[in-house]
Amino acid sequence: MAMKIMWAAAIFFGGWLFCYLFGRQLVFNFSAAYPMIRKMRAKDKDLIAPGADKYTNISVLVCLVTIAIVAFLVIRFCKPYLSISFCVGAVSALLMYLPHSQISERSTFDLFCNAYSRFIPDDELRTAFFNRDPKEIRKRVREMGYEPDFIPTFSD
């Protein structure tokens, strides 16, 4: 019985870690990356390069395929109590991340800036994104002749 509990705990942690790595990326793509790219394109289609969509699409595809493969393996080869432990771990990781997944969270905005600064053609705007400085980003967007309403305001 003790070994079953230890295996269940290990599988729980595996599910948590797996969802933290792949589920979190999937949530980030749908709750932050796609909406931010869409808002930037609404201002000007050249504000962010087309490669940003391809980058995000590939990320979504890799995450979905990986999640499908691992889910199949867990369901197929693990006993039901281990599969349930894996799912509980994955759901707990997802529930821990969801409150922090919106682009209005400073950490999520910083993640977007880190990942997508390379897709911004304008040098000054790319530098502001790379430095994760919302004030500089707003300033440069205004200099370019657009309203910076796609950049969230933070409480810090």
LUMLOGU-60440 format. One record per residue (C-alpha): y negated, x, z; residue in three letters. Coordinates in steps of 0.1 Angstrom, whole numbers, padded with zeros to 4 digits, always signed. Example, Ala and Ser with C-alpha at 12.3 -4.5 7.8 and 13.67 -1.06 7.14 Angstrom:
<sites>
+0045+0123+0078ALA+0011+0137+0071SER
</sites>
This chain:
<sites>
+0000+0000+0000MET-0024+0028+0008ALA-0019+0043-0027MET-0027+0010-0043LYS-0060+0008-0024ILE-0068+0044-0033MET-0061+0037-0070TRP-0081+0005-0069ALA-0110+0024-0054ALA-0108+0052-0080ALA-0106+0026-0108ILE-0136+0008-0093PHE-0156+0040-0094PHE-0144+0046-0129GLY-0156+0011-0140GLY-0189+0017-0122TRP-0194+0051-0138LEU-0184+0038-0172PHE-0208+0009-0171CYS-0235+0032-0157TYR-0232+0054-0188LEU-0225+0030-0216PHE-0235-0004-0203GLY-0268+0008-0191ARG-0276+0023-0225GLN-0267-0009-0242LEU-0290-0029-0218VAL-0318-0003-0224PHE-0315-0007-0261ASN-0318-0045-0260PHE-0343-0049-0232SER-0366-0020-0239ALA-0360-0001-0271ALA-0358-0029-0296TYR-0387-0050-0281PRO-0410-0019-0279MET-0402-0009-0315ILE-0408-0045-0327ARG-0442-0046-0309LYS-0452-0013-0323MET-0442-0024-0358ARG-0462-0056-0354ALA-0493-0034-0350LYS-0486-0012-0380ASP-0453-0005-0397LYS-0461+0032-0398ASP-0468+0035-0361LEU-0432+0044-0355ILE-0408+0058-0382ALA-0379+0038-0396PRO-0355+0063-0380GLY-0361+0047-0346ALA-0342+0016-0358ASP-0314+0037-0371LYS-0312+0057-0339TYR-0310+0026-0318THR-0285+0009-0341ASN-0262+0039-0339ILE-0266+0040-0301SER-0256+0003-0299VAL-0227+0008-0322LEU-0213+0038-0303VAL-0217+0019-0270CYS-0200-0012-0283LEU-0171+0007-0298VAL-0166+0028-0267THR-0168-0003-0244ILE-0143-0021-0266ALA-0118+0008-0266ILE-0120+0013-0229VAL-0118-0024-0221ALA-0087-0026-0243PHE-0071+0004-0226LEU-0078-0009-0191VAL-0066-0044-0199ILE-0035-0032-0218ARG-0023-0004-0195PHE-0036-0012-0160CYS-0021-0037-0136LYS-0041-0068-0130PRO-0055-0056-0096TYR-0067-0024-0113LEU-0083-0042-0142SER-0101-0064-0117ILE-0113-0034-0098SER-0126-0018-0130PHE-0144-0050-0139CYS-0159-0053-0104VAL-0171-0017-0106GLY-0186-0023-0140ALA-0204-0055-0130VAL-0218-0039-0099SER-0233-0011-0119ALA-0248-0036-0143LEU-0262-0057-0115LEU-0277-0026-0099MET-0295-0016-0132TYR-0307-0050-0145LEU-0337-0053-0122PRO-0350-0019-0135HIS-0343-0024-0172SER-0375-0040-0184GLN-0401-0019-0203ILE-0427-0029-0176SER-0409-0006-0152GLU-0424+0029-0153ARG-0391+0047-0153SER-0378+0026-0183THR-0411+0032-0202PHE-0407+0070-0195ASP-0371+0068-0209LEU-0384+0051-0240PHE-0411+0077-0244CYS-0386+0106-0240ASN-0362+0092-0265ALA-0386+0078-0292TYR-0416+0102-0292SER-0399+0121-0320ARG-0402+0090-0343PHE-0440+0087-0340ILE-0457+0102-0371PRO-0492+0107-0356ASP-0494+0141-0338ASP-0517+0130-0310GLU-0499+0098-0303LEU-0465+0116-0304ARG-0479+0142-0279THR-0491+0114-0256ALA-0457+0097-0258PHE-0440+0130-0252PHE-0461+0136-0221ASN-0454+0100-0210ARG-0491+0093-0204ASP-0499+0056-0208PRO-0537+0062-0205LYS-0536+0088-0234GLU-0514+0065-0254ILE-0538+0036-0250ARG-0567+0059-0259LYS-0551+0072-0290ARG-0540+0037-0302VAL-0576+0025-0298ARG-0588+0055-0318GLU-0563+0046-0345MET-0580+0011-0346GLY-0553-0010-0329TYR-0552-0029-0296GLU-0528-0011-0272PRO-0514-0044-0258ASP-0478-0033-0265PHE-0481-0007-0238ILE-0472-0022-0204PRO-0494-0018-0174THR-0478-0003-0143PHE-0486-0009-0106SER-0486+0028-0097ASP
</sites>
